Amino acid sequence: MLQPLIDGQWASIYRFDLDLQYQADYYEIYEMSNHYVSTDPQSVFMNNLLVARLALGRRIGLFNRALSVHDEREGTQKARTGRCGQTAPRASG
């Protein structure tokens, strides 16, 4: 069981087991599901901005405009980011 410590409490994220995995399972399950998760119009990944970054002693996450910083010493801080423009400025040159 993978559990990060968030605000003084352990949160379960992943569970691992020792079941035997076959090579065919990797392609059929992981490759196919990866394709559908990343291309389906209803997928959370197609309709939202998701960013994650690990740093020493902290995890930083962005889900759309919700920013979360989980620091092992300072706890969790949450904030909303500002709005971005519809178009990005072009680089000159």
C-alpha positions in Angstrom: 0.0 0.0 0.0 1.4 3.4 -1.0 0.3 6.1 1.5 1.5 9.7 1.6 1.3 11.7 4.8 -1.1 14.6 4.1 -2.0 17.1 6.9 -0.9 14.6 9.5 -3.0 11.7 8.2 -2.0 8.8 6.0 -4.0 8.6 2.7 -4.1 5.4 0.7 -3.3 5.9 -3.0 -2.1 2.6 -4.5 -2.3 -1.0 -3.5 0.2 -3.6 -4.9 -0.1 -7.3 -4.9 2.2 -10.2 -5.8 0.0 -11.7 -8.4 1.9 -13.1 -11.4 1.8 -10.7 -14.4 2.0 -12.0 -18.0 3.6 -10.1 -20.9 0.3 -10.1 -22.8 -1.4 -8.4 -19.8 0.9 -5.5 -20.1 -0.1 -4.7 -23.7 -3.7 -5.5 -23.5 -4.5 -3.8 -20.2 -2.0 -1.0 -20.0 -1.5 0.0 -23.6 -5.2 -0.2 -24.5 -6.4 1.6 -21.4 -3.7 4.3 -21.9 -5.0 4.9 -25.4 -8.6 5.3 -24.3 -7.8 7.3 -21.2 -5.7 9.8 -23.3 -8.0 10.1 -26.3 -11.6 9.6 -25.2 -13.6 12.9 -25.3 -15.0 12.1 -21.8 -11.6 11.4 -20.3 -10.5 13.6 -17.3 -7.2 14.0 -19.2 -8.9 15.5 -22.3 -11.1 18.0 -20.3 -8.8 19.2 -17.6 -5.3 20.5 -17.0 -3.3 18.1 -14.7 0.2 18.8 -13.6 2.3 17.0 -10.9 5.8 17.6 -9.7 7.9 16.0 -7.0 10.5 17.9 -5.1 12.6 17.0 -2.1 10.1 16.6 0.8 7.1 17.9 -1.2 4.6 17.1 -3.9 3.1 19.9 -6.1 -0.1 19.4 -8.0 -2.3 21.5 -10.3 -5.8 20.4 -11.3 -7.2 23.1 -13.6 -6.8 26.2 -11.4 -6.5 24.4 -8.0 -2.9 24.3 -6.8 -1.9 22.0 -3.9 1.5 21.8 -2.3 2.0 18.9 0.1 5.1 19.6 2.2 6.3 17.0 4.8 7.2 19.8 7.3 4.6 22.5 6.6 1.6 20.4 5.7 -0.7 21.0 2.8 -1.4 24.4 1.3 -4.1 25.0 -1.3 -4.7 28.0 -3.6 -6.5 29.0 -6.8 -4.4 30.2 -9.7 -5.3 33.2 -11.8 -6.9 33.0 -15.2 -4.8 32.6 -18.3 -5.4 34.4 -21.6 -7.1 32.6 -24.5 -4.0 33.0 -26.7 -0.3 32.9 -25.9 1.9 35.7 -27.1 4.1 34.8 -30.1 7.8 34.8 -29.6 9.6 37.3 -31.7 12.3 36.3 -34.0 
